[in-house]
Amino acid sequence: PQASISPVDQAQIAEAKAGWTAKPKQNKVRTAPCLPHNGERNILITSALPYVNNVPHLGNIVGCVLSADVFARFARLRGYNVLYVCGTDEYGTSTETKAVEEGITPRQICDKYNK
């Protein structure tokens, strides 16, 4: 069976317009570590580690962090308690290989390409 579509009344339309035109709520300013809060929506977001063995490009952003960053921003705008964690793969083979090629340590190669 097909789902029935209920009509939208003028009050619902007015409420939707007010929601779209209202200024967004100010994000909470974090003054302490992000910990779960009882009674709040707590969200932990992680993303893939971008490779640091070469110059970053659009594929790194799209494939690793863009969707997670967009969702974190959306969740914060909704007023949720959000912790977004990402990092750099300092222990990967490709990172070590690139560091050896450039004559520096894996930590230095990560610092160089992860700005």
C-alpha positions in Angstrom: 0.0 0.0 0.0 1.1 3.5 -0.7 1.8 5.9 2.1 -0.8 8.6 2.5 0.3 12.2 2.3 -1.3 14.4 4.8 -1.9 18.0 3.9 0.3 20.8 5.4 -1.6 23.6 7.0 -0.6 27.2 7.0 0.7 27.1 10.6 3.2 24.4 9.7 4.4 26.3 6.7 4.9 29.5 8.8 6.8 27.5 11.4 9.1 26.0 8.7 9.7 29.5 7.2 10.6 30.9 10.6 13.0 28.0 11.2 14.8 28.6 7.9 15.1 32.3 8.3 16.0 32.4 12.0 19.6 33.0 13.0 21.3 29.8 14.0 22.0 29.3 17.7 25.4 30.2 18.9 27.7 27.2 19.2 28.6 26.2 22.7 32.1 27.4 23.7 34.1 24.5 25.1 36.1 25.4 28.2 37.0 21.9 29.3 37.6 18.5 27.8 34.7 17.1 25.7 33.1 14.4 27.9 29.7 12.7 27.7 27.0 14.7 29.4 24.0 12.9 30.9 20.7 13.9 29.3 22.3 15.3 26.2 22.9 13.9 22.8 26.5 12.9 22.8 28.2 12.1 19.4 31.7 10.8 18.8 32.9 11.2 15.2 36.1 9.7 13.8 37.4 9.8 10.3 40.0 8.0 8.3 43.6 9.0 8.6 44.8 11.0 5.7 48.1 9.9 4.1 50.9 12.3 4.8 53.5 11.0 2.3 52.7 13.5 -0.4 51.2 16.9 -1.1 47.5 16.9 0.0 44.9 17.1 -2.7 41.2 17.2 -3.0 40.9 13.4 -2.9 42.5 13.4 0.5 39.9 15.8 1.8 36.9 14.1 0.2 38.0 10.6 1.0 39.1 11.2 4.6 37.6 14.1 6.4 35.0 16.1 4.5 31.9 14.1 5.3 32.9 13.7 8.9 33.6 17.4 9.2 30.3 18.4 7.6 28.4 16.0 10.0 30.3 17.4 13.0 29.4 21.0 12.1 25.8 20.0 11.5 25.5 18.2 14.9 27.1 21.1 16.7 24.6 23.5 15.0 21.8 21.2 16.4 23.3 21.7 19.9 24.7 18.2 20.3 27.8 17.5 22.4 30.2 16.5 19.6 33.8 15.2 19.8 35.4 14.9 16.3 38.7 13.0 16.3 41.1 12.7 13.4 44.9 12.4 13.2 47.8 11.4 11.1 49.3 8.0 10.4 52.8 8.4 11.7 53.5 4.7 11.7 52.5 3.6 8.2 54.9 2.1 5.7 54.3 4.8 3.1 55.1 7.5 5.7 58.3 5.8 6.7 59.3 5.3 3.1 58.8 9.0 2.3 60.7 10.1 5.4 63.6 7.9 4.4 63.6 9.4 0.9 63.7 13.0 2.3 66.2 12.1 5.0 64.0 13.1 7.9 62.0 11.3 10.6 58.4 10.1 10.2 57.3 12.7 12.7 59.0 15.4 10.7 57.3 14.2 7.5 53.9 14.2 9.2 54.5 17.7 10.5 55.6 18.9 7.0 52.5 17.6 5.1 49.8 17.8 7.8 49.4 21.5 8.3 
